[in-house]
C-alpha cells in the first residue's frame, strides 16, 4: 500500500504522478512542486530516476521548488550522469533553487566542458542542444550566490560572448 498523507490534494497529485501517462505525470510533478510539500520528495526522486526524460525533468524542477536539501545528492548525480540534456538542465536549475553550495564544482564542470567543446565553433556553440544546459548551469551558479560561483559564471559568460 502506498503512503497516504493528511493532505488530500497532495495525495491526489501523488497518485497522478504514479500513473503511466507521461503527460499527466509531468503535470502532477509541476503541481507537487507548487504545493511545496516535503512529503512528495521521495516520490519525485523515484519519478526522476525511473520515468521518461519528460517526467524526470519536471520532477527535478519540482524538487528544487520544494527546497528539501535531501534531494541534493540525487540532483547532483542526475546532473553528472543522466543521458538526457533536458533532465540535466532541470537538475542544474533545481540545484540553483536549493542554493546547493556543494554543487558548485559540478556546475562549473558543466560550464567548462561546454566552453571547451565549442571553443572554436561559434555557430555550433550558439545553436547546440547543450546550450540550455550551459545557461541553466550559469543561472544556478549565480543563484547559489557564493563569490566563487558568481565570479566563475560571469567570467564564463564574458568568455562565451568573446569567442
Buried (B, 14 or more C-beta within 10 A) or exposed (E): EEEEEEBEEBBEBBEBBBEEEBEBBBBBBBBBBEBEBEBBBBBBBBBBEEBBBBBBBBBBBBBBBBBBEEBBEBBBBBBEEBEBBBBBBBBBBBBBBBBBBEBBEBBBEBBEBBBEBBEEEEEEBEEBEBBBBBBBBBBBBBBBEEEEBBEBBEEBBEEBEEE
